[in-house]
Amino acid sequence: MFQTPDLFKNSQIYERYKGWHGVQAHIPVMVAETLELLAPAPGKKILDCTVGAGGHAAEILKRIQPGGLLIGLDRDPRMLEQARAFLKEEGFPDNSLRLFPFSYERFDEAFAQETGTEPKLFDGILFDLGVASPHLDQAERGFSWNKEGPLDFRFDAAQKLTAFDVVNKWRESELRRVFKEYSDERFSGAMARRICKEREVRIIKTTTQLADILRKSIPSRLRSPHRDHVQTAFQAIRIAVNDELGIFEKTLPKALSFLAENGVCAVLAYHSKEDRVSKIVFAEAAGKKGTGMFEILTKKPLMATNEEIRRNARARSARLRAIRRKPADSQSSNKEVK
Ligand SMILES: C[S@@+](CC[C@H](N)C(=O)[O-])C[C@H]1O[C@@H](n2cnc3c(N)ncnc32)[C@H](O)[C@@H]1O
C-alpha cells in the first residue's frame, strides 16, 4: 500500500513558493506524494502537461539531472512565462527543459515539433488540473467571483469563446446544463432562468454583476452552508469556456499510450468530474483483475494532509491518482493467465 513519504516537509515547499518575486505565486499541491509516485530519477524523461508556475516542474527537474528532460506545457502563455523565469532563476540547464504554450491535448505535436521526430516514450506524465493561484488573483482575467473584472475566464487569450458569450448568448437550457453537469448545482434551473431574465434588461458585463445575479437566484434560506453556490457556478462556467473536461477526457487515454515501461501517469484533480474521468480511464487501462497493460498505484485517491491544507487551502479539494505501465514481460504473463 502507498505510504505518504517523508521526503521533505510541506512547510519547506510553502516557504519556497509563497512569495516568489513579490508575486503571490502558486503553491504546488501534494508535491511529496506526487514525486513518490512519479519517482523522477537521473536521465528520466517527464511530461508536465500543466506546468503552471513551475513548482512541480522544479522539484522534478532537481531529481532528473543529469541527463533528464522535462517537457512542460501550459495553455496560458502568461503562466508559461512565469514558469520559464522561475526555472531559469533556479539554474536548470537549458537542455534539461522545453516549454510550450500549448494545450496539453497537443503534447505529442509539441514534442515532435521540437525534435523533428516521432514523440518518444515518457517515464512520467503529470496532470495538475484546473487554475493556478495567479488566475484567481488577477482581477482582469475575470476568473474570480469576488473581484471586479470582465467576464473572460479564458486560459488562452487567443481563444474566441469567453464567459461573456456563455452568459449573454447561450440558451437557458445550455446554461442549466453547465451548472448541473459541471457543478452538480441543485439550483441550476433557477440560476439559468435568472441570468436569462437579467440579460433581457441589460448586458451582463462583469464578474461582480454575474455573482450578484447568481446570489439572488437562490433564496437565502435554501442556500447550503457547505457550499458557495456562486464560486461553484463560476467554476462551472470556466470549465465550459475552456472545455476542460472534454479535453481531459480525450487526452488522458492518449497520454497513457505514450508511457514507457514502468512509466507512471499521475493526475491531481480538484473537481469530482475530473477525478471520475481519471478513475474510469485508469480502471479500463488496468483491465479486469489486473489483466491490462497498466497497474493502478492508488486504489483510492490520495488526499492532502491536514498540515498541508492548513497552509494551503487550495489543497483541500485535491485528489491524486496514479497508474504505471507494466513491463512487457509481466504483460505477456498476464495474457497467459487470462
Ligand atoms: C494547478 S495549475 C498547475 C500548477 C503547477 N503544477 C505548479 O506547480 O505551479 C494548472 C495549470 O494548467 C493550465 N491549464 C489548464 N488547462 C490546460 C490545458 N488544456 N493544457 C495545458 N495547460 C492547461 C492552467 O493555465 C494552469 O496554469
The ligand as a MOL file (V3000), in Angstrom:
LIG
                    3D

  0  0  0     0  0            999 V3000
M  V30 BEGIN CTAB
M  V30 COUNTS 27 29 0 0 0
M  V30 BEGIN ATOM
M  V30 1 C -2.9740 23.8250 -10.9990 0
M  V30 2 S -2.1190 24.7480 -12.1650 0 CHG=1
M  V30 3 C -0.5830 23.8770 -12.3000 0
M  V30 4 C 0.3900 24.2810 -11.2370 0
M  V30 5 C 1.7650 23.6750 -11.3770 0
M  V30 6 N 1.7550 22.2550 -11.1700 0
M  V30 7 C 2.7270 24.3450 -10.4250 0
M  V30 8 O 3.3270 23.6340 -9.6040 0
M  V30 9 O 2.9000 25.5480 -10.4990 0 CHG=-1
M  V30 10 C -2.9150 24.2880 -13.6460 0
M  V30 11 C -2.3530 24.9290 -14.8940 0
M  V30 12 O -2.8950 24.2270 -16.0100 0
M  V30 13 C -3.0670 25.1350 -17.0630 0
M  V30 14 N -4.0180 24.5190 -17.9900 0
M  V30 15 C -5.3670 24.4210 -17.8980 0
M  V30 16 N -5.8560 23.7420 -18.9560 0
M  V30 17 C -4.7910 23.3890 -19.7200 0
M  V30 18 C -4.6410 22.6610 -20.9460 0
M  V30 19 N -5.6860 22.1480 -21.6040 0
M  V30 20 N -3.3930 22.4910 -21.4380 0
M  V30 21 C -2.3040 22.9900 -20.7910 0
M  V30 22 N -2.4050 23.6960 -19.6350 0
M  V30 23 C -3.6190 23.8830 -19.1090 0
M  V30 24 C -3.5390 26.4120 -16.3850 0
M  V30 25 O -3.2400 27.5250 -17.1880 0
M  V30 26 C -2.7180 26.3920 -15.0840 0
M  V30 27 O -1.5590 27.1520 -15.2100 0
M  V30 END ATOM
M  V30 BEGIN BOND
M  V30 1 1 1 2
M  V30 2 1 2 3
M  V30 3 1 2 10
M  V30 4 1 3 4
M  V30 5 1 4 5
M  V30 6 1 5 6
M  V30 7 1 5 7
M  V30 8 2 7 8
M  V30 9 1 7 9
M  V30 10 1 10 11
M  V30 11 1 11 12
M  V30 12 1 11 26
M  V30 13 1 12 13
M  V30 14 1 13 14
M  V30 15 1 13 24
M  V30 16 1 14 15
M  V30 17 1 14 23
M  V30 18 2 15 16
M  V30 19 1 16 17
M  V30 20 1 17 18
M  V30 21 2 17 23
M  V30 22 1 18 19
M  V30 23 2 18 20
M  V30 24 1 20 21
M  V30 25 2 21 22
M  V30 26 1 22 23
M  V30 27 1 24 25
M  V30 28 1 24 26
M  V30 29 1 26 27
M  V30 END BOND
M  V30 END CTAB
M  END
